[in-house]
Amino acid sequence: MKRESVEIAVGVFVLIGIFALGYLSFRLGKIDFLTQDYYTVYAEFDKIGGIKKGSVVEIAGVAVGTVEKVFLNEKYHAVVEMKIINSVKLPDDSTASVRTKGLIGEKYIQIIPGGSDVFIANGGKIRHTESAVDIEEVLSKYVFGKI
């Protein structure tokens, strides 16, 4: 009888360990499981300079979403599909810009909310955008005297 209770206790302990490892796998893999909902917003840029799936979307330095997809439209502009947390409502006159963390750090999308009372709906578009600044292009213009 005593051996049976020890085996049951070990089995319960193993099951708790498996659930804990599964939970950590989801959290560390940044897989959203039983977390907040998102809505989709699009933005069109001339240049995105290194933005890719998984890049962070920030407002005032706070992460509010991620980049889901990047593709070209019929005008050969880069369209960025972003997932934004439902609790964050973006005014329809917001501005999206491509920024760099540090001098040569990773690229992210910064959103500057506007002052409108109308919000962007799911599947809506941010109309005002600022493309990425290409440091190499600026340096070459400076070196060759075109600035």
N, C-alpha and C positions, 0 to 999 in steps of 0.2 A: 504494500500500500504506500509506504513511504517513497519507494523508488518511482512509483507512478506519479506522485505529486511533484517530484523533482523534474521528471520528464515534461510534465505539463508546464511548469514554471519556465524551464529552458525553452520550450516551444513558444510560449508567450513572449519571452524576451527576444527570441529570434525574429518573430513577426513584427514586434515594435521596431527592431533594428532595420528590417527590410522597408517598412513604411517610412522610417526616418531617412534612409538613403534615397528612396524614391522622391520624397519631398525635396531634399537637397538637390537632387538631379534637376528637378523642374526649376527650382529657384536659381541655381547657378547657371543653368542653361538659358535663363531669361525666357522661359516658356510661361506665358500667362495662363494660369490654371486657377480658377476660382478667385479671380481678382477683378478690378474695376473694368467697366466697359469702355470702348473707344468708339470714335467716329472718324470717318475718312475725310481728308481735306487735300486738295491738289494745289500746286503752285508751279508756274511756268517760268523758267530761267533761260537766259542766253547761254550762260556757262555755269556749271555746278562745281567744277574743280575738285573732284575727289569725294563728293557725297555719294554714298552707296547704301544699300539696304542695311538697316541696323544703326545708321547714324542717328544721333540724338537730336531732338527738337526741343529747344529751350525758350522760355519766356523769363526775362530778368534773372538768368542764371539757374533757373529751376527747370529740371527735365519734365516736360509735359507730354512727350510722345516720342515716336520713332519713325524713321523713314521705312516704308514698306516696300516701295518699288520705285525705280527710276527708268524712264523710257523716253524715246524721241517721238514728237508728234509730227503731223504732216508739214509743219513749217520749220522743221529741223531745230526745234527748241527742246530743251530738256524739261520733262514734266516729272515732278517729284510727288509721289503719293505718300501722305503722312497719316499715321494713326495718332489722334489726339485724345487724351483722357476726357471722358464725358463731362466731368465736373468743371472743365475749363472751356468756357464759351468764347469764341473768337469773334470780335466785331468785324463786320464785312469790309471795313477800311483798314484792316491790319496790314502790316508789311512783313514779308518774309525775306531774309537775307542769308547768304552763305558766309559763315565766319570760320575762323581758325582759332583753336585753343593754343595760345602761345605763338611764337614766331613760325615754327614749322610743325605744329601739332596737328591733331586730327580735325577734320572738318565737321561742322554741325550746322543746323538750320536755326537761326535766331528769329523769333517772331516778336514784333513790336505791335502790341494791340492798339487799335485806333480808338476813337471816341464815339463811334456810332452806337445807336441803340438796337440796330439790326444785327443779328448774329449769322455766321456762316453755318448752313445746314450740313447734314451728312452728305458727302459727295460734292460739296461746294468747292469754290475756287478762291484762293487768295489772289487778288488782282494786282496788288503792288508788290514787286519783287526787286531785289538788288542782287546781281550776279556776283560770283566769286572774283576777287582781285587776283590776277596772275602776277606773282612777284617777279618771275623771270621776264615777263613782258614789260613790266614797269622798269626794271633794271636795264634792259636792253634799250628802251627808249631814252633813259637817262644817259647811258654810256654813249649812245650815238647822237646825242643832242637833239632829240625830238620832243623833249619836255621843256 
